[in-house]
Amino acid sequence: MYTAFLSGRCIAQFKSFFHDILKIVAASGLLIVLATGGAAANAKYAGIVIDAKTGKTLYASSADSLRYPASLTKMMTLYLVFEALESGRISKKTRIRVSKNAAAEPPSKLGLRSGQTISVEQAIYALVTKSANDVSTAVAEHLGGSESGFAKKMTAKAQALGMKKTTFRNAHGLPNSRQKTTARDMSRLGIALREHFPQHYHYFSTRTFKYGKSRYGNHNRLLGSVKGVDGIKTGYTRASGFNLVSSVRKDGRSIVAVVMGGKTGASRNKHMRNLIARYLPKASRKGKANLIAKAPSAATKIALPKKGPVPKFRDVSDVRVALAYAKPQKSSAFPIPLDRPVVGKDALIDRLKKQRAVVAPVPRPNAPVERAPQKNASSNAGVDAVVTASTGMPSGWVIQIGAAPTRESAEQLLAEAKAKTGGMIAKAQPFTVITQRNGEQLHRARFAGFDGKSHAWKACKALKNKGYGCWATQQ
């Protein structure tokens, strides 16, 4: 009986000990869940915290696994906007025209109409706060000529910044199965925005933005609620989950943290707060930053072959319009003969010196550009007369009168040509086409809407009589 009592007592003690172990394990498990925000049970989750002064990884979980960026994509869209501002291609007052394609984007959006314009600075605020998809597409078409053209520039820039696993297919982050990134790549982009554009980075701290009669709050709820947070961007799609990139600077320390795949916006934010609280104190107060080399912009120098003949040039963009090195003249015409070959490097250089090949002047921000009338449409229909590559290219016979480094200058050239020539091109439809050669971007200025080859050729003859280069082709 005593033996049985001891046995029962041992069993009871063992049960008590076992329960204590379970409590410890449960407590440990709770701590793990608190530390990871439930990440272990979430297949979409990825996270990383980088010391922005030393580049040291303070925390990482699935940081190199492919994820969907959602609206974190707009960080790269803004990077290219800032780059264009610094290069002088655009100013904060430059007006961006909204195409039918941009206006049709699903929310989140400002609700811009086709034909409407928005300034570059307004576009920046709309991307940072409202995360407006219609604005993203308008920016992409303005800077890249088309959504796909701009996405290629985004991907190329990502690779140049060391974002090795990132591919972009659009400028807004709406669902696309081939648009992928990683938490580590997004942290690099966040650091690059801070380091490369300190003069523009303040936009990411914007709490509210007023446009028209509406005021929009920033989707980043950590701004103003977590000390030291100064940006950067949120994102969400059903496929990606809730994403957030945060920049934090406090007490001489600095980090960039990324959370991807949150199950809710609240849980994502809570997890980000935990990461900041835990890892910011571990960041160094020392360090020179400058962690990410600034990728150079595309070269604009004319590429000439070292040996052999120069091929026959069929449009002005082939000879680079003499380009950033030609001294601007008063005329905006492109009178380089397009029907005769130029053989040899020296001959080409000599020809360029003698011709009045210049880049068309960039119009003032509010300068009116004459638009082609639309058939069966009222004057208030808001149709974007100067189309871009992403809104569909005209078919049939078209003529090209030149090329320019920006879409605005190409449109200005078209407007001037129509005003000076009239007649054969009075009812022609102006449009621009983006082209990339040797890393340089140009916008071809073209007219469409001709009744066959004969009509197009006669229009070209009329343009040549006015001093414009011109060639006709069928699309």
Buried (B, 14 or more C-beta within 10 A) or exposed (E): EEEEEEEEEEEEEEEEEEEEEEEEEEEEEEEEEEBBBBBEEBEBBBBBBBBBBBBBBBBBBBBEBEBBBBBBBBBBBBBBBBBBBBEEBBEBEBBBBBBBBBBEBEEBBBEBBBBBBBBBBBBBBBBBBBBBBBBBBBBBBBBBBBBBBBBBBBBBBBBBBBBEBBBBBBBBBBEBEEBBBBBBBBBBBBBBBBBBBEEBBEBBBBEEBEBEEEEBEBBBBBBEEBEBBBBBBBBBBEBBBBBBBBBBBBEEBBBBBBBBBBBEBEBBBBBBBBBBEBBBEEBBEEBEBEBBEEBEBBEBEBEEEEEEEBEEBEBBBBBBBBBEEBEEEEEBBBBBEBEEEBEBBEEBEEBBEEBBBBBBBBBEBEEEBBBBEBEEEEEEEBBBBBBBBBBEBBEBBBBBBBBBBBBBBBBBBBBBBBEBBEEBBEBBBBBBBBBBEEEBBBBBBBBBBBEEEEBBBBBBEBBBEBBBBBBBEEE
